[in-house]
């Protein structure tokens, strides 16, 4: 099974941050960027764009972190905490 298929199965074909089903792509979780299922997430283009360009962050979009930051998958939990901290600033 490909990485994309594994991530789609794990996430039920939804963004692992906001649950969007539109424009999904593989996002490698920094800082390690080890890839693979444990080092990657399935994320929508909106979430990826806001992670990579914090100046474009829409705090209302990240209200979804109330759910995803408690994910059993390490990548979404770590990114959720980092994004929650950047939204507070």
N, CA, C and O atoms as a GROMACS GRO file, in nm:
protein
  356
    1UNK      N    1   0.086  -0.118   0.000
    1UNK     CA    2   0.000   0.000   0.000
    1UNK      C    3   0.090   0.124   0.000
    1UNK      O    4   0.189   0.129   0.073
    2UNK      N    5   0.057   0.223  -0.081
    2UNK     CA    6   0.136   0.346  -0.089
    2UNK      C    7   0.116   0.431   0.037
    2UNK      O    8   0.020   0.414   0.111
    3UNK      N    9   0.210   0.523   0.059
    3UNK     CA   10   0.200   0.614   0.173
    3UNK      C   11   0.069   0.692   0.168
    3UNK      O   12   0.001   0.707   0.269
    4UNK      N   13   0.034   0.742   0.050
    4UNK     CA   14  -0.090   0.818   0.036
    4UNK      C   15  -0.211   0.733   0.074
    4UNK      O   16  -0.300   0.781   0.144
    5UNK      N   17  -0.214   0.609   0.030
    5UNK     CA   18  -0.327   0.521   0.064
    5UNK      C   19  -0.331   0.492   0.214
    5UNK      O   20  -0.439   0.488   0.273
    6UNK      N   21  -0.214   0.472   0.276
    6UNK     CA   22  -0.210   0.448   0.421
    6UNK      C   23  -0.262   0.570   0.498
    6UNK      O   24  -0.338   0.556   0.594
    7UNK      N   25  -0.221   0.690   0.454
    7UNK     CA   26  -0.268   0.811   0.521
    7UNK      C   27  -0.417   0.833   0.500
    7UNK      O   28  -0.487   0.876   0.592
    8UNK      N   29  -0.466   0.804   0.381
    8UNK     CA   30  -0.610   0.816   0.355
    8UNK      C   31  -0.689   0.720   0.444
    8UNK      O   32  -0.793   0.758   0.497
    9UNK      N   33  -0.639   0.598   0.460
    9UNK     CA   34  -0.707   0.501   0.547
    9UNK      C   35  -0.707   0.550   0.691
    9UNK      O   36  -0.810   0.546   0.759
   10UNK      N   37  -0.591   0.596   0.739
   10UNK     CA   38  -0.579   0.640   0.878
   10UNK      C   39  -0.670   0.759   0.906
   10UNK      O   40  -0.732   0.767   1.012
   11UNK      N   41  -0.678   0.852   0.811
   11UNK     CA   42  -0.751   0.977   0.833
   11UNK      C   43  -0.896   0.972   0.785
   11UNK      O   44  -0.969   1.071   0.795
   12UNK      N   45  -0.936   0.858   0.732
   12UNK     CA   46  -1.069   0.843   0.674
   12UNK      C   47  -1.088   0.944   0.560
   12UNK      O   48  -1.196   1.000   0.541
   13UNK      N   49  -0.979   0.965   0.486
   13UNK     CA   50  -0.978   1.053   0.368
   13UNK      C   51  -1.017   1.197   0.402
   13UNK      O   52  -1.089   1.263   0.327
   14UNK      N   53  -0.968   1.244   0.519
   14UNK     CA   54  -0.994   1.381   0.565
   14UNK      C   55  -0.862   1.444   0.609
   14UNK      O   56  -0.768   1.374   0.645
   15UNK      N   57  -0.857   1.576   0.607
   15UNK     CA   58  -0.743   1.648   0.662
   15UNK      C   59  -0.732   1.610   0.810
   15UNK      O   60  -0.831   1.613   0.883
   16UNK      N   61  -0.611   1.575   0.853
   16UNK     CA   62  -0.592   1.532   0.992
   16UNK      C   63  -0.592   1.648   1.090
   16UNK      O   64  -0.582   1.627   1.211
   17UNK      N   65  -0.604   1.771   1.040
   17UNK     CA   66  -0.619   1.888   1.127
   17UNK      C   67  -0.764   1.932   1.133
   17UNK      O   68  -0.822   1.940   1.241
   18UNK      N   69  -0.822   1.962   1.017
   18UNK     CA   70  -0.954   2.029   1.015
   18UNK      C   71  -1.067   1.942   0.959
   18UNK      O   72  -1.181   1.987   0.956
   19UNK      N   73  -1.038   1.823   0.917
   19UNK     CA   74  -1.133   1.725   0.861
   19UNK      C   75  -1.188   1.762   0.723
   19UNK      O   76  -1.284   1.701   0.677
   20UNK      N   77  -1.128   1.861   0.658
   20UNK     CA   78  -1.170   1.892   0.521
   20UNK      C   79  -1.143   1.771   0.431
   20UNK      O   80  -1.051   1.693   0.455
   21UNK      N   81  -1.223   1.758   0.328
   21UNK     CA   82  -1.203   1.650   0.232
   21UNK      C   83  -1.155   1.704   0.097
   21UNK      O   84  -1.144   1.629   0.000
   22UNK      N   85  -1.128   1.833   0.090
   22UNK     CA   86  -1.087   1.899  -0.034
   22UNK      C   87  -0.936   1.920  -0.040
   22UNK      O   88  -0.873   1.951   0.061
   23UNK      N   89  -0.878   1.903  -0.159
   23UNK     CA   90  -0.738   1.938  -0.186
   23UNK      C   91  -0.641   1.878  -0.084
   23UNK      O   92  -0.562   1.951  -0.023
   24UNK      N   93  -0.646   1.747  -0.065
   24UNK     CA   94  -0.561   1.680   0.033
   24UNK      C   95  -0.425   1.644  -0.027
   24UNK      O   96  -0.415   1.610  -0.145
   25UNK      N   97  -0.321   1.653   0.057
   25UNK     CA   98  -0.186   1.620   0.014
   25UNK      C   99  -0.108   1.567   0.134
   25UNK      O  100  -0.147   1.587   0.249
   26UNK      N  101   0.002   1.501   0.105
   26UNK     CA  102   0.090   1.453   0.211
   26UNK      C  103   0.171   1.570   0.265
   26UNK      O  104   0.227   1.648   0.188
   27UNK      N  105   0.175   1.583   0.397
   27UNK     CA  106   0.255   1.686   0.463
   27UNK      C  107   0.353   1.615   0.555
   27UNK      O  108   0.311   1.543   0.646
   28UNK      N  109   0.485   1.635   0.533
   28UNK     CA  110   0.586   1.577   0.621
   28UNK      C  111   0.604   1.668   0.742
   28UNK      O  112   0.626   1.788   0.728
   29UNK      N  113   0.593   1.608   0.859
   29UNK     CA  114   0.597   1.683   0.984
   29UNK      C  115   0.741   1.722   1.018
   29UNK      O  116   0.827   1.635   1.033
   30UNK      N  117   0.768   1.854   1.032
   30UNK     CA  118   0.901   1.897   1.074
   30UNK      C  119   0.917   1.874   1.225
   30UNK      O  120   0.815   1.852   1.290
   31UNK      N  121   1.031   1.877   1.283
   31UNK     CA  122   1.156   1.913   1.219
   31UNK      C  123   1.227   1.795   1.155
   31UNK      O  124   1.319   1.814   1.076
   32UNK      N  125   1.186   1.675   1.187
   32UNK     CA  126   1.261   1.559   1.139
   32UNK      C  127   1.236   1.529   0.993
   32UNK      O  128   1.329   1.493   0.921
   33UNK      N  129   1.112   1.543   0.948
   33UNK     CA  130   1.081   1.514   0.809
   33UNK      C  131   1.121   1.374   0.769
   33UNK      O  132   1.170   1.351   0.658
   34UNK      N  133   1.100   1.278   0.860
   34UNK     CA  134   1.141   1.140   0.834
   34UNK      C  135   1.051   1.072   0.733
   34UNK      O  136   1.084   0.966   0.681
   35UNK      N  137   0.938   1.132   0.705
   35UNK     CA  138   0.846   1.072   0.609
   35UNK      C  139   0.781   0.947   0.665
   35UNK      O  140   0.778   0.927   0.786
   36UNK      N  141   0.729   0.866   0.577
   36UNK     CA  142   0.659   0.746   0.621
   36UNK      C  143   0.530   0.781   0.691
   36UNK      O  144   0.497   0.899   0.707
   37UNK      N  145   0.458   0.680   0.733
   37UNK     CA  146   0.329   0.700   0.797
   37UNK      C  147   0.343   0.777   0.928
   37UNK      O  148   0.260   0.862   0.959
   38UNK      N  149   0.447   0.747   1.006
   38UNK     CA  150   0.462   0.813   1.136
   38UNK      C  151   0.514   0.956   1.126
   38UNK      O  152   0.497   1.033   1.220
   39UNK      N  153   0.577   0.991   1.015
   39UNK     CA  154   0.632   1.125   1.000
   39UNK      C  155   0.554   1.211   0.904
   39UNK      O  156   0.602   1.317   0.862
   40UNK      N  157   0.435   1.167   0.867
   40UNK     CA  158   0.356   1.240   0.767
   40UNK      C  159   0.210   1.247   0.809
   40UNK      O  160   0.162   1.168   0.890
   41UNK      N  161   0.141   1.345   0.752
   41UNK     CA  162  -0.002   1.362   0.774
   41UNK      C  163  -0.070   1.386   0.641
   41UNK      O  164  -0.006   1.427   0.544
   42UNK      N  165  -0.198   1.359   0.636
   42UNK     CA  166  -0.279   1.399   0.522
   42UNK      C  167  -0.343   1.532   0.561
   42UNK      O  168  -0.416   1.539   0.660
   43UNK      N  169  -0.315   1.636   0.484
   43UNK     CA  170  -0.363   1.769   0.520
   43UNK      C  171  -0.418   1.840   0.397
   43UNK      O  172  -0.377   1.813   0.284
   44UNK      N  173  -0.511   1.931   0.421
   44UNK     CA  174  -0.568   2.009   0.310
   44UNK      C  175  -0.474   2.124   0.275
   44UNK      O  176  -0.385   2.159   0.351
   45UNK      N  177  -0.496   2.181   0.159
   45UNK     CA  178  -0.409   2.290   0.112
   45UNK      C  179  -0.419   2.413   0.203
   45UNK      O  180  -0.321   2.486   0.217
   46UNK      N  181  -0.534   2.437   0.263
   46UNK     CA  182  -0.549   2.552   0.354
   46UNK      C  183  -0.461   2.535   0.476
   46UNK      O  184  -0.390   2.628   0.515
   47UNK      N  185  -0.465   2.418   0.538
   47UNK     CA  186  -0.383   2.394   0.657
   47UNK      C  187  -0.234   2.399   0.623
   47UNK      O  188  -0.156   2.462   0.694
   48UNK      N  189  -0.196   2.333   0.514
   48UNK     CA  190  -0.054   2.333   0.474
   48UNK      C  191  -0.007   2.476   0.448
   48UNK      O  192   0.101   2.514   0.493
   49UNK      N  193  -0.085   2.553   0.378
   49UNK     CA  194  -0.048   2.691   0.347
   49UNK      C  195  -0.030   2.773   0.474
   49UNK      O  196   0.066   2.850   0.484
   50UNK      N  197  -0.119   2.757   0.569
   50UNK     CA  198  -0.110   2.835   0.693
   50UNK      C  199   0.004   2.787   0.783
   50UNK      O  200   0.060   2.867   0.857
   51UNK      N  201   0.038   2.659   0.777
   51UNK     CA  202   0.152   2.608   0.853
   51UNK      C  203   0.281   2.664   0.794
   51UNK      O  204   0.370   2.708   0.867
   52UNK      N  205   0.291   2.662   0.662
   52UNK     CA  206   0.413   2.705   0.596
   52UNK      C  207   0.426   2.856   0.588
   52UNK      O  208   0.537   2.907   0.569
   53UNK      N  209   0.317   2.929   0.601
   53UNK     CA  210   0.317   3.076   0.594
   53UNK      C  211   0.238   3.131   0.712
   53UNK      O  212   0.123   3.173   0.696
   54UNK      N  213   0.297   3.132   0.832
   54UNK     CA  214   0.224   3.172   0.952
   54UNK      C  215   0.160   3.310   0.945
   54UNK      O  216   0.062   3.337   1.014
   55UNK      N  217   0.215   3.399   0.861
   55UNK     CA  218   0.156   3.533   0.851
   55UNK      C  219   0.017   3.529   0.787
   55UNK      O  220  -0.056   3.627   0.796
   56UNK      N  221  -0.019   3.418   0.724
   56UNK     CA  222  -0.152   3.405   0.662
   56UNK      C  223  -0.250   3.332   0.753
   56UNK      O  224  -0.362   3.301   0.711
   57UNK      N  225  -0.210   3.304   0.875
   57UNK     CA  226  -0.292   3.225   0.966
   57UNK      C  227  -0.427   3.290   0.994
   57UNK      O  228  -0.435   3.408   1.027
   58UNK      N  229  -0.530   3.211   0.980
   58UNK     CA  230  -0.666   3.251   1.015
   58UNK      C  231  -0.701   3.180   1.146
   58UNK      O  232  -0.727   3.060   1.144
   59UNK      N  233  -0.701   3.250   1.259
   59UNK     CA  234  -0.727   3.185   1.387
   59UNK      C  235  -0.856   3.104   1.390
   59UNK      O  236  -0.863   3.001   1.457
   60UNK      N  237  -0.957   3.149   1.320
   60UNK     CA  238  -1.084   3.076   1.320
   60UNK      C  239  -1.071   2.940   1.253
   60UNK      O  240  -1.138   2.844   1.291
   61UNK      N  241  -0.984   2.930   1.153
   61UNK     CA  242  -0.964   2.801   1.086
   61UNK      C  243  -0.907   2.699   1.184
   61UNK      O  244  -0.938   2.580   1.174
   62UNK      N  245  -0.823   2.743   1.277
   62UNK     CA  246  -0.754   2.651   1.367
   62UNK      C  247  -0.835   2.613   1.491
   62UNK      O  248  -0.784   2.546   1.580
   63UNK      N  249  -0.959   2.654   1.497
   63UNK     CA  250  -1.045   2.609   1.607
   63UNK      C  251  -1.061   2.457   1.603
   63UNK      O  252  -1.094   2.394   1.704
   64UNK      N  253  -1.036   2.400   1.488
   64UNK     CA  254  -1.043   2.255   1.472
   64UNK      C  255  -0.940   2.184   1.559
   64UNK      O  256  -0.954   2.063   1.582
   65UNK      N  257  -0.840   2.254   1.608
   65UNK     CA  258  -0.737   2.190   1.689
   65UNK      C  259  -0.791   2.137   1.821
   65UNK      O  260  -0.728   2.053   1.885
   66UNK      N  261  -0.907   2.186   1.862
   66UNK     CA  262  -0.967   2.132   1.984
   66UNK      C  263  -0.981   1.981   1.976
   66UNK      O  264  -0.976   1.912   2.078
   67UNK      N  265  -1.000   1.929   1.856
   67UNK     CA  266  -1.013   1.785   1.835
   67UNK      C  267  -0.881   1.721   1.794
   67UNK      O  268  -0.838   1.623   1.854
   68UNK      N  269  -0.816   1.776   1.691
   68UNK     CA  270  -0.702   1.708   1.632
   68UNK      C  271  -0.576   1.711   1.717
   68UNK      O  272  -0.491   1.624   1.702
   69UNK      N  273  -0.560   1.808   1.807
   69UNK     CA  274  -0.437   1.810   1.885
   69UNK      C  275  -0.431   1.696   1.986
   69UNK      O  276  -0.326   1.670   2.045
   70UNK      N  277  -0.542   1.627   2.005
   70UNK     CA  278  -0.543   1.511   2.094
   70UNK      C  279  -0.541   1.381   2.016
   70UNK      O  280  -0.573   1.275   2.070
   71UNK      N  281  -0.503   1.388   1.891
   71UNK     CA  282  -0.497   1.270   1.805
   71UNK      C  283  -0.398   1.168   1.859
   71UNK      O  284  -0.298   1.204   1.922
   72UNK      N  285  -0.427   1.041   1.835
   72UNK     CA  286  -0.334   0.935   1.874
   72UNK      C  287  -0.212   0.931   1.783
   72UNK      O  288  -0.116   0.860   1.811
   73UNK      N  289  -0.214   1.008   1.673
   73UNK     CA  290  -0.104   1.010   1.578
   73UNK      C  291  -0.014   1.128   1.612
   73UNK      O  292  -0.058   1.243   1.609
   74UNK      N  293   0.110   1.100   1.644
   74UNK     CA  294   0.205   1.197   1.696
   74UNK      C  295   0.217   1.323   1.611
   74UNK      O  296   0.223   1.433   1.665
   75UNK      N  297   0.219   1.310   1.480
   75UNK     CA  298   0.240   1.425   1.392
   75UNK      C  299   0.134   1.532   1.406
   75UNK      O  300   0.166   1.650   1.417
   76UNK      N  301   0.008   1.492   1.406
   76UNK     CA  302  -0.099   1.592   1.415
   76UNK      C  303  -0.103   1.654   1.553
   76UNK      O  304  -0.138   1.771   1.568
   77UNK      N  305  -0.068   1.577   1.655
   77UNK     CA  306  -0.066   1.629   1.791
   77UNK      C  307   0.042   1.736   1.803
   77UNK      O  308   0.016   1.844   1.856
   78UNK      N  309   0.163   1.707   1.755
   78UNK     CA  310   0.273   1.803   1.764
   78UNK      C  311   0.245   1.928   1.684
   78UNK      O  312   0.266   2.039   1.732
   79UNK      N  313   0.197   1.913   1.563
   79UNK     CA  314   0.166   2.029   1.480
   79UNK      C  315   0.050   2.106   1.539
   79UNK      O  316   0.047   2.229   1.529
   80UNK      N  317  -0.044   2.038   1.599
   80UNK     CA  318  -0.157   2.106   1.661
   80UNK      C  319  -0.113   2.198   1.773
   80UNK      O  320  -0.159   2.312   1.782
   81UNK      N  321  -0.024   2.150   1.857
   81UNK     CA  322   0.026   2.232   1.967
   81UNK      C  323   0.106   2.350   1.913
   81UNK      O  324   0.088   2.463   1.959
   82UNK      N  325   0.192   2.327   1.815
   82UNK     CA  326   0.272   2.435   1.757
   82UNK      C  327   0.183   2.541   1.693
   82UNK      O  328   0.207   2.660   1.710
   83UNK      N  329   0.081   2.498   1.622
   83UNK     CA  330  -0.008   2.594   1.557
   83UNK      C  331  -0.094   2.668   1.658
   83UNK      O  332  -0.120   2.787   1.640
   84UNK      N  333  -0.136   2.602   1.762
   84UNK     CA  334  -0.215   2.669   1.865
   84UNK      C  335  -0.131   2.778   1.930
   84UNK      O  336  -0.183   2.886   1.960
   85UNK      N  337  -0.002   2.751   1.952
   85UNK     CA  338   0.084   2.852   2.011
   85UNK      C  339   0.104   2.970   1.917
   85UNK      O  340   0.106   3.085   1.962
   86UNK      N  341   0.118   2.945   1.787
   86UNK     CA  342   0.139   3.055   1.693
   86UNK      C  343   0.013   3.139   1.676
   86UNK      O  344   0.022   3.259   1.651
   87UNK      N  345  -0.104   3.078   1.689
   87UNK     CA  346  -0.230   3.152   1.676
   87UNK      C  347  -0.248   3.246   1.795
   87UNK      O  348  -0.305   3.354   1.780
   88UNK      N  349  -0.200   3.206   1.912
   88UNK     CA  350  -0.213   3.288   2.032
   88UNK      C  351  -0.131   3.416   2.023
   88UNK      O  352  -0.164   3.516   2.088
   89UNK      N  353  -0.023   3.415   1.943
   89UNK     CA  354   0.068   3.530   1.937
   89UNK      C  355   0.009   3.647   1.866
   89UNK      O  356   0.073   3.751   1.852
   0.00000   0.00000   0.00000
